[in-house]
């Protein structure tokens, strides 16, 4: 049974250094990546109803001053990036904020611009100044008045690398399937400065259950198959938010709005509906092993 749930039961736990056994590396690709060849859409300064066209500043974050998945919504088409941003936000709501410096004027409640730090696949950092007016619009990945989603869109476009082609974020409707199926791994690295991996879905339920046990303390995404459960869209990225009891997983749909973005799905149904799973390199993340 698939059920929609209220936000109160899906808040992720704080970022933890947990002693969890790392999975074996069978079927794992590393973050060296495949260069995409597609062209897709980018965040622009075309304004939507969430912000006035005459405004030059606005709240970087939601009303409570932290980064939340409900401050995000897919508009760019780059579901691989917005689900990665949600995944790190649900682990620790200040994690994305730690990569933002309000040096350009204003504060998180009314910012004119901000410096966003992102990381390439060698883990080298890049800092990009993003104006409020460039981070909002009808294809910026924001929900409500917050603009940190659109800010990270712009920062990663400016940094470049796999997942960015000709100054635009890649999306699902292009021919390079390998690129779009690898992009979730790139998104996690770009936002965290940590190595990430993409894994094929295991045949056995024990391994899958072990992976699900890690989602409360670490960022994890899935990309669905061509024919997933009816509660999920085909060939789309989702954030795995938390366990709902022992038999269900709460997923965040980047195309949804607010609490309606969350759906609780049986753990076995999620397994058969998924094609790939993306996570930070658990050995380094949980045990803090140096690269």
N, C-alpha and C positions, 0 to 999 in steps of 0.2 A: 504493500500500500504506500502510495506517495502522498505526502501531506505538506501543505504550506504551513509555516510556523511564524510565530511572532519573534521580533528581534531580541527580546529579553532572553531567549534560550540559546542564542547563537553567538553571543559575544565570545571572541577567542580569548584564551588564557594569555597571560603575559609571556614575553619571550623568555625561554628557559634554557639553561645549559643542562640538558637532561642526559643521563647515561643510558642511552638506548642503543642496542646493537645495530651496527650499520648493515644494510642489505648487501648481498653479494653483487658483483658488478656485471653479471650476465645481462646482455641486452641493453647496456647503458651506453649512450653517446655522450661525449664530453662537450664542453662549451667552446670548441674550436669553430663549430658552426659551418653552415653552407651559405654562400653568398646568394641572396635573392635576386631575381631578375625582373620582378614585377613592379608596376607602378600603381599606387593606391592613393588614398586621401590623407590630408594633413590637417592638423588644427589650424584654424584661421582666425581672423578678427571679425568675422561676420557674427553679429550679436544675436543672442536668443532672448527668450522672455525672462531668463533668470537674471539678466543684468541690463541696466539701462544703456542705450547706445551713446549717451552723453557722459557716462561715468568713466573716470580714469583710475579708479581704485575700488577695491572691494575686499571682503573677507577671504583670506587664503584658505581657511578651514571652516568647518561647520560651527554652529553656535557655541559648542562647548570647547572649542579651541584645540581639538585633537583630530587626527586623520581617521576617518571611518569609511567603510565600504559604501555606506548609504550617502556619502558625499560624492560618489562616483557613479557614472552611467556611460555606457558605450554609445558614442556618437561618431567617432573616427573610423570605426570598423576594425580597429586593431584590438580585438578582444584578448590577444595574447599579452598585451601590455597592461590593460586596465585590470585584468584578473590577477596579474602579478602584483600590481600596486595594492589591490584589495587584500591579497594574501599576506603581504607584509604588514599592512595596516591592522588586520585582525589579530596578528600575533602580538603586536605592540603598537598602540596608537600613536606613539611618539617616534617610531622608527622612521617613517618617511620624513617627519618634521626635522629629524636630525640631519637630513641632507638638504635642508632649506635654510638660507640665511636672509633675513629681511633687511639687507643692506641698502636696498634701493629707495627706501622711504616708506614710512608707515610701519604697521605691525601686522601680526597675523589676523587682526580683526578688521583692518582697513589698509591693505597693502597696495602700493603703486607698482612695485616690481620686487623681485626676489632673485637671489642667486641659488640655482638648483645644481646640486652635485650628482653626477651619474658616473658610471664606470664601464669601461670597454671590456672586451673579452680577455684582455691581459690583466684586468683589475686595476688599470690605471684610471685615475679620476679626471673628470672634466667638469668645470664649473661654467654654467651658462646663465647670464642675466635674462630673465623673462619678464616682460611687462604684463601687467594685468590685462591690458587691452589686447594682447596677443594670445592670452591663455583662456579667453572666453569665446564663445561662439557656438554655432549650431553643429559643428563637428569637433568640438573640444569635449574631452571625456569627463565632464563635470555634471553634478546633479545639485539642484538648488543654487545657492549663491557662492559656494566654495569654488576655488579655481586651482587648487593644487594638482588636480588630475590633468587639466589642460597645460599647466606649467611643466609637468614631467613629459607630456607629449612633446612640447616644444624643445625641451632640453635634450631629449634623446634624438630628435630630428637634427638638432644642431650638432650633436656629438657624432652622428653617423654610425655606420657599421651595419652588420647583418640585421635585417628587419627594417632598414631604412633604404629606400631606393629613390634616387632623383629628388631628394628633399621631402619625401613623403613616407609615412608609416605604411608598411605592407598590410594587406588585409586578406580575406579568404578568397576573393574572386579573381585569382590569377593562376597561371598554369604551373608555377613552381611549387608543387605540393610539398616537396621536402623542406623548403624554406618555411612555409606556414606551419608545418608540423614540428619544426625545431624552434620556432620563435618564442614559445613559452619559456624555454630554457634561457634564451637570450634576455628576455624581459626580466627574469629573476636576477640575473647577473648585473644587468644595467642598473637596477634599482638598489642593489645591496652591496656590490663589490665583492661578492662571494661566488665561488664556483657552483654551477648548477648542472643537473643531468636530466635527460629525458629517458624514460623507461617504457618498454613495451609491457602490456598488461600480462601478468603471470597467469599460467593455466591453473595453478592451485590456489585454493581459497585461503590457505594458511599464510602464504606470503602476502596476499592482498590484505588480509586482516592485520598483519604486522605493519604494513604501510599505513593503513588507516589509523593505527594507534599513534602515529606520529603527527597527525594533522593539527592537533590542538596546540602543539608547541613549535611548529615550523610551517613555513609557507609551502603549500602544495596546490597544484593545478591539475586538471585533466582536460583532455580534448576528446570529445565524443566521437563515436563511430559513425558510419553512414546511416545506420538504422538503430538509434538508441531507443530507450524507453520513451513512451509518449510524453512524459513530463519534461524531457530534454530536447533541445534542438540538435539536429545532426551537424557534425563537423564544426563544433563550437567549443571554445574554451570556457571552463567554469572554475571558480575558486572552491576548494574544499574547506569549508569554514570550521566545522567542529563535528564531533560525534554526538548523535542524538540517542542517548542510551548506548546499548552495545550492538544493536543490529541495524542502525540507520545512520546515514551521513547527511549533514546539512550542507547543501551547495549554494553558492551565490551565482545568480545569473546576471551577467553584466548588462543585459538588455532590459532588466526589470527596473522598478522604481521603489526605493525605500524598503520597507519590510516585505513587500511583495516580491522582492528579488530572491528570497530565500525559500528553498524547498527541501524537505527531508525525504531521502530516498533510501530504500533498503540497500544494505551494503552489497549484497549479491547482484541486485539490479544495476547498481552503479558500476560494478566490475564488468558486467556483460555489455554495458552501454558505452564503455570507455575504450579508446584506441591507444592513447598514450597518457602517461603520468609524468609530471615535472616537479622537481623539488631541488632545494639546495643540497649540495653534497653532504649527506648526513654525517659522514665520518668527521668532516671538518667542522660542520655546524654544531653538532652535539658535543663532540669531544674537544673542540678547539685545537685540532691538529694543524700545525703550520703547513702551508702549501709546499 
